[in-house]
Amino acid sequence: MPYHGTADEGFGAVADAFARNFAEGGELGAAVTVFVGGRKVVDLWGGSADDRTGRAWDVRTVLPVMSLAKAVISFCVLLLAEQGRLDLDAPVADCWPEFARHGKEGITPRMVLAHTAGVPLVERKLTFEELTAWTPVIRALEEQPPLWEPGTAYEYHAHAFGFLLGEVIRRLTGLTPGRYFRRAVADELGLRTWIGLPQEELPQLARLVEAEGRRPPLPSPDLLPMRALTMNGVLPFPGLDDPHGYNAPALLTAEFPGAGAVSSARGLAALYAAVATGVDGGPRLLGADTVTDAVRQQSGGPSWSGLPDLGARWGTGVLLDSPFRRLLGPRSFAHSGAGGQFAFGDDEFGVGFAYTANRMGGSGDQRCERLIAALRSCMGAPEPRPLG
């Protein structure tokens, strides 16, 4: 498969793994970018951005990266904490007094970042127009009681995460989270990463497609994880081409902060590199002490609703090196997005990495694992040891 871009000497194994994904992994269109020491050493892309038209993936292509929106939100929250504008262990109600209702008085930003706040969804059923209008969701969260004692159990806060922390950002800065991210981080770094895609970027958007055979029998829509994932059935699952699905401009141009980010691989890799080392000689976005705090495990294991342990281990807003995805080591911090999108950083190895693809993978998808394994060999990182 002909692909475009460059891989520096010493990183040919990543290029080989990228090509193998097209040859053996059913790749449609994809990109991978790696920074080391703040310098871009791998930047590759290829394939088709739109299976209907055959439009080629190019250097400006972006796509929905799903829950990698949570990484954007987490870094913004950690930045505000590092600046002394937010205490991660003080009540959310300190900056959002209306939140302190129905047993939520003690919920802290760290609990939300660790998916232990007890508010994985709003049980009130909102319309799509309300979901994308911001304020109705915030009012529903104010009235929502926690489902368990905050801080005592884990359940992935699929969409509530972005709204809860996004409102904290808005209360502190006066800006919605997507706008704050652009002003505080992305514009200066020139990142092609947004929560709330500008209309003028729509022609650069890749179209997500389901991999053949990816759809297993869907779990009951009444199960809590499915209700959280679909906002009580308002968002389709998977329903990519639904008018309210993840290929829909109506969703992607709104600020949908838990799972509505749009980015290039280069934008995500540069964001993680900015946290790990700084980019192109610039300062780090977050200091080493902030990262040390973030990579301390806060949660994981079986969920409150009874889902089995899938191997994910969470720090403060970041996915850790864990059985779910083996990275470079204990200083690695990451996030995944549905269908295979993935990015991570590591300040011990000085790495920022991102992989994006528009053919969504399912169980047994090895595309990203191949790329990370290749990068591990290039960096001379030790092979992962079993985790307890």
N, C-alpha and C positions, 0 to 999 in steps of 0.2 A: 504494500500500500504506500503510495507516495505521500509523505507528510511534509510539513513546512516548519521552519524555525531552526533553532540551533541547540546543540548540547556541547558544552565545553569538553576539552580533553579531560578524561577521567570520569566522565559521566555518560559514556556511551551505553552502559548497561541500562540506564533509564530509557534512552532512545530505543534500544532493542526491545525492552518490555512494552513500550508504547506501540511499536510496530506489531509485536506479537498479539496485543489486544485486538487489533484489526484483523489479523490473520486467523486467530483462533477464538477470540472472545466475543465475536459478534458485534463489534463496535460499529456504530453508525457515524457519529461525529464526536470528537473529543479534544481535550487539551490538557497538558500538564506543564506546570511551571515550578521551578525550584530556585530559591535563593540560598546562597551560603555566604555567611559573613557579610550580609547586606548587599551582595552582588548577584545578579541573575546569572545562573550557570546552565539552566535548562529552560527552554521556552519552545514548546512543540504544539502543533495543532494539525488537524487533518480531518478528512471525511466530509460528510454532508451535514449542514446545519438544519436543513428542512427536507425530510424524506419525500414530501409531496412535489416539490419544485426542483429538487436537486441542487439547490443553492449551496455553494461550498462554504465550509467553515473557514473563516479568515481571522486575521489578527484582532479584529474589533468585535468578534462574535461574543455575545453574552447569553446566558440562559438562566432559568429559574434554578436556584441552588437550595431551595426548600429550607430546611432547618439550620443551614449555615447562617441564616438570619440571626439565630441565637448567639452565634459567635460575635457578630457585629454588635448586638445589644450588650453582650457580656463585656467586651472590651471597652465600650463606652462607659458602662457602670464602673468597671475597675479604674478607668481613667479618672472619673469623678471622685472615687474614693482616694486615689493616690494624690489628687489635688487638695484633699481635705474638705471637699464639699459634701461628702457622703460617708456615713459610718455604716459599714456592711452589717454590723451586729447590733445596730439600734433599730427600733421599730420603723417599718415603712411609714407608719402614721406620723412620724416626726416631720416628714415633708409632705404628707398626704393625709391630713387629719380625717377626712371622710372615710378613709379605708378602715378605721378603727371601729368596726361594728361586727356584731355577731360572732365574737370569738377570734377575730383577726388582729387584736390589739398587739400581740407579741410577735407577729410575723416580721421577719427581718429580710433585707435584700439577699443576704447569704442563703437563707432558706429557699428563696425563689431560685437563686442561681444553682442550688443543689437539687432542685426538684423535690423538696421536702416540705413546702409551705402548706400543703393540704388544700390547695385551690387549683387543681389541674384543669378546671373548666368552669364556665358559668352554666348553671343548670337552667337558667332562663333561656328559652329559645329565641334568638335574635334573627332578624332577616339579614340577607347578604348586604343590603344597603346599610343596615345598622352596623354590621361588622366592619365595614370599610369607612364608616363615618367617625370612628374613634370614640366620641363621648358616650354613645349608648353602651359600649362594652365596658367603659370605665364605671359607669353608673351600675351596671349589672355586677361587676366585681365588688363594688362597695357593699352591695346587698347580699352577696354570696357568703354563706357560712363555710368554714373549712370542713372538709370531709373527715379529717382526723386531726388529732392534736398536732399543731404545727411543729415541725422539727423532729417528729418521732418516726416517720415512715417515708418511703420513697415511691413516687409515681411520676412518670414523665409528664411535665406540664407543657403539652404540645403547642398550644396557642396562648394560653393564659400567661406563660413565661414572658412573651414579648409585650403584651399589654401591661402587665404588672410593672415590669421594669421600665417599659417605655414611658409610663405615666410618672414614675419616679424621675426619669430624665427630664420629662417635660416640666414637672414641678420645680426642678432645680435650675433649669436653663431657660425656660420659656419657649423651648423648641420641641417639636415632636421628634421622636428618636431618629427617623430617617434624615431629617434636616440637621439635627445636631451632629450626626455622624459625618455628613458631608462637610459641615463647617469646621468641626474640631479635628477631623482626621483625613477624610477621603480627598477633599479638594486639594489640600497641600501636597498629598502624596500622589495625586493624579490617578486615583483608583477608579477603575470601571466596575464599581460595586455600589449598589443602591438598595435601600428599602424605600420603595416608591420610584419605579422606573420612569424617567422623563419620557414624554410622548415621542420626542425626536429620536429616542434610542430604539423604538419598536422595530424599525427595519433591520436592526442588528441582532434581533432575538432568535435564538435557536428554538426549534420546536421539539418538546419532549415526546417520546413515543415509548410504549410498553415493549419490553423484550418478549419475543415469542415464548409462550408457555409460562410467563411470569405470574399470571394471576391465579393464585390458589383459591379454593373456596373461601369467601370472605367470612370473617368472624361476625357474630351477631352484632347488629348496630346498637343493641342495648347494652353491650359491655362498656364499662367505663373508659378503657383506652380508645375504643372506637368513637365514643361520644366526644372524648377530648380531641381526637384527631379530626373529626368532622364538624366540630362545634355544634353538637346535637343534630347532625344530619344536614346542616346548611351547606357545608362544603362537600363536594362529591368525592368519593373514594372508590377507585383511583380517579376516574372521570377527567382525564387530562384535558380533553377537548370540550368539556361542558362549558357553558357560558360563564360559569363561576369556577372553573378548574384552573390548573396551574399553567395552562397555555393561554389563558384569557387575559387580555389587556386590562379588563376591569379589576382583576385581582392584583396584577403585577404593578400597575401604576398607582394603586392605593398604598398607603403605609400599613402593611400587614406584617407586624414586626416579629412574630414568632416563627414564620415559615415562608415569608414572601420576598426574600432577598433575590436580587438578580445580579449576576457578576460574571466576569471572565475568570479563568483560572489565574491569570496574571494578577488581577486585582486582589484575589484572595491570598495568593502566595505572598504578595507584597505586604498585605495587611499583617499576616502572621510573621513575616520577616521584620516588620517594623516593631512588633512586640518583642521578638527574640533578640534583635541586634541593632535595629535601625536599618534604614535603606540608603545605599549609595553614600555612606559617610554621615548620614543624618543621625540625630539622637534617637534612642529607643522611645517607643510610644509608652511603654510601661517599664518600670524599673525591676531589677532582679528580685527585690524583696516582695514586690507585688506578685511576681510570677511564683516565687516560693510559697507564698500564701495560697495562691490559686491552685497549685498542684497538690495540695494536701487533700487526701480523699475525704469527702463529706457524705457520700451516699453510694448506693448500688445494691445489687442483689435482687431477690424477688420483690415484686412491687406490692403495694398496699392492696391492689385489686386482685392479686393472685397470679399475675403473670410470672412465668419462671424466670430465673436469673439468666439473662442473655449475655452476661459477661461484661456489661458496661460498668465502669467505675467513674464517678463524677467528683471533680474538685469543685472549686467555686466558679461556676460558669463554663468549665472546660471538661472535655472528655479526656480521661487519663490513659496512659499506656496500660492496656488491660486485655483480657481474653477476647473482648469484642473486636479490638483492632490493635495489633502489636505495632509499636512505633519505634523510637530510637532508645528510649529509656525513661527514667523517672522524672526528667525535666521536660518531657514532651507534653504538649497541651493541644487539644484538637476539637473538632466537631465534625459530625457527619450530616448529610442531607439525604432524604429519601431517594432511592434509586441508584445510589453510588457516589454522589457528590461528597468530596472529602477534602479537608485542609488541616494542616497541623504546623506547629512551630516547636522549636527546641532550642533553648538558649545555651545549653551545654555544647551542642554541635553547631550552633549558629545557623539553623535551618528554618526556612519558610517554604512550605510545600502546598500545592493545591492540584486537584484533579477534578475535572468536570466532564460530563458526557451526557448526550441527549437520549441515548437508548438506556432506559432505566433497567437496572439489574435487579435480580431477586436472590433467592436462596442459592448459595453456592457461587455467587459472582466473585471472581478472583481478579478482576481488572485492577482495582486499586492496590490490593495486596501485592500483585506482581511489581507494580511501580515502587511501592515502599520497600519491598525486599531488595529491589535493584539499587535504590538509593542507599539503603543500609550497607550494601556491599561497597558502594562507591565511597561512603564516608568512613569505612572501616569500623562501623559500629558493631558491637558484639551481637551474635544471634540471640533472639529473645529466650530467656529462661522461663520455665513454668512459673506462673503467678499463683500465689495462694489465695 
